[in-house]
Structure formats: structure tokens, C-alpha cells
Amino acid sequence: MALKNGKPNPLNYFDLRKASFQAPHFKYIVLEKNTSNFINQIEHWIINNLNGRYYVGAQLALDHTNSICYATKVGFENEKELSFFNLACPHLQQR
């Protein structure tokens, strides 16, 4: 359990931080890359740099050539965290 700013996160303590389903009120981004290593890196970055609830999962999507592919869907309960994730996550710069 990571302590951010020396304070425990109650969502981590009660194991409520990662949503196991796509909640309709979350804000989402779909990333074309979908490997288990990429998903682990994304989740590790979210846990260490953000505080709110999130969702990470695989789904079918259309890529840039309009072919069906597996993609990674990342969502956040707080829209500000989605914006920060888009701007600051170094794993997104590699796509």
C-alpha cells in the first residue's frame, strides 16, 4: 500500500480503488496498445501518481486502419485525473 504525501488512501486500504467494471459515470480513454506489460505499467503509474478510483481493462476497438483490434480502456472517476494521466503518464508518449 503506497503512501502519498505520508497519508494513507482509504480507497487503497479497503481495496476499493480499482473498479472491476466500466462504471457509466467514469471518464474514459481508449489506447490502441494492449499487452500485459503495458497494462501493468499503466496501473503501476496510476497507483503511484493518482488518488481516485480508476478502471483499466481490455476491449475490442477499431485501430487507425479501421481494423478490429484489442485495445486498453482506462477510466477515472475524477475527470481531472484523466487529464493529468493524458499529460503526465510517460507510457503514453511511446504510442
N, C-alpha and C positions, 0 to 999 in steps of 0.2 A: 504494500500500500504506500504510494508516494505521498509525501507531504509537500504541498505547495505553499511557500511562504511560512513554513513551520506550523501550519494549521491542517488538521485532518479534514478531508472532504467527506461529509456524511453519506453522499451517494456511493462513494467507494466502500465505506465501512459496511453499509447494508447491501452491497453488491447490486445496486440499482442504476449504476451509471450507464452501462451498455444495454440498450434496448434490444430485445430478441426478435422484434418485428418492426415493420415500417409503420411508425405512428403517423397518422394523417396530419398532425399539426407540426411535424418536423419540417425543416427546410433542407432540400437535397441537392446534391451534385452527383453526376454520373461520370465516372472516369473510365476510359477505354481499356486501361491496363487492368488485368485481373490474374495475378499469380499469388500463391500463398505467401511468398516472401514480401511482395508489395503490400498485401493486406496487413501482415504483421507489422511492417514498418509504419504504415499509416496509423494503426491502432496504438502502437507504442508512442508515436508523436502526439496523438490526441491525449493520451493518458498523462503524459508529462507536461503538456503545454496548455491544456484547456481544463475547465472545471465542470461543465454541464453535461447533460445526458446526450448520448450520441448513438448512431446506428451505423454499422458497416456490414455490407453483405453483397453477394453476387446476384446478378440478374442478367437477362438477355437484353441486348440493345442493338441498335444499328451503329456501325462504325462510320468513318468518313467516306467509305466507298459504298455505303448502303447495303453492306453485308451484315448478316446476323452474327453477333459475337457475344461472348461473356464479358460483362463489364462490372466494375465495382461501384456500388451505390453507397455514398456517405451522406449521412444526415445529422442535423443538430437541432436540438430543441430551441436553442437561442440563435437567432439569425446573425447576431454579431459574431458568434463563434464560427459560423460558416464563412463569413467574410474574412476573419483572421486566418482561418485554415487555408483559404484560397490564396491569401497574400504571403503567408509566412511558412507554410509547410515546404521544406526543401525537396521532398519526394515528388511533389507536383511539377517542379521545374524540369524534371527529367523526361516528361512525357512529350 
